Amino acid sequence: MTRTTISVSEETKAALAEEKGDETWDEFLRTRLADAPEPNDTVTADLSDGAVEDIRTAVDRGIDSLRSDLR
């Protein structure tokens, strides 16, 4: 099993923080990501070669899409 941290740019973090306003991060993400896991849930998976990069790419695309939807 591989544990991976997916990084988000400071620019993206700042933009999302501005968009979330007074909501907590939990509230902000839950209202926008219907399938978000419950707090403190752990998701594990055995990752094949290249899977980590695929996940990062998918997350980046999802964040870009979310930012566009919120404008």
C-alpha positions as CSV (number, residue, x, y, z in Angstrom):
1,M,0.0,0.0,0.0
2,T,1.3,3.5,-0.9
3,R,0.3,6.5,1.1
4,T,0.3,9.7,-0.9
5,T,-0.3,13.3,-0.2
6,I,-1.8,15.3,-3.0
7,S,-0.6,18.9,-3.0
8,V,-2.6,21.8,-4.1
9,S,-0.9,25.1,-5.1
10,E,-1.0,28.0,-2.8
11,E,-2.9,30.0,-5.5
12,T,-5.6,27.3,-5.5
13,K,-5.8,27.2,-1.7
14,A,-6.2,31.0,-1.6
15,A,-8.9,31.0,-4.2
16,L,-10.8,28.2,-2.5
17,A,-10.4,29.9,0.9
18,E,-11.8,33.1,-0.5
19,E,-14.8,31.3,-2.1
20,K,-15.6,29.3,1.0
21,G,-16.2,32.5,3.1
22,D,-17.3,31.8,6.6
23,E,-18.1,28.1,6.1
24,T,-15.8,25.5,7.7
25,W,-13.8,23.5,5.2
26,D,-15.9,20.5,6.0
27,E,-19.1,22.4,5.2
28,F,-17.6,23.9,2.1
29,L,-16.5,20.6,0.6
30,R,-19.6,18.7,1.6
31,T,-21.9,21.1,-0.1
32,R,-19.9,20.8,-3.3
33,L,-18.7,17.2,-3.2
34,A,-21.8,15.0,-2.7
35,D,-19.7,11.8,-2.4
36,A,-17.2,13.1,0.1
37,P,-16.3,10.6,2.8
38,E,-17.4,11.1,6.4
39,P,-14.9,13.0,8.6
40,N,-12.1,10.7,9.8
41,D,-12.9,8.0,7.3
42,T,-9.8,6.5,5.7
43,V,-9.6,5.4,2.1
44,T,-6.8,3.0,1.2
45,A,-5.8,1.4,-2.0
46,D,-2.9,-0.4,-3.6
47,L,-1.7,1.9,-6.3
48,S,-0.1,0.7,-9.5
49,D,2.6,2.5,-11.4
50,G,1.4,5.8,-12.7
51,A,-1.8,5.8,-10.5
52,V,-0.5,8.5,-8.2
53,E,0.0,10.8,-11.2
54,D,-3.4,9.9,-12.6
55,I,-5.0,10.8,-9.2
56,R,-3.1,14.1,-9.0
57,T,-4.3,15.0,-12.5
58,A,-7.9,14.1,-11.7
59,V,-7.8,16.1,-8.5
60,D,-6.4,19.1,-10.3
61,R,-9.1,18.9,-13.0
62,G,-11.8,18.5,-10.3
63,I,-10.5,21.6,-8.5
64,D,-10.4,23.6,-11.7
65,S,-14.0,22.5,-12.5
66,L,-15.2,23.3,-9.0
67,R,-13.6,26.8,-9.2
68,S,-15.3,27.4,-12.6
69,D,-18.6,26.3,-11.2
70,L,-18.4,28.6,-8.2
71,R,-17.7,31.7,-10.4
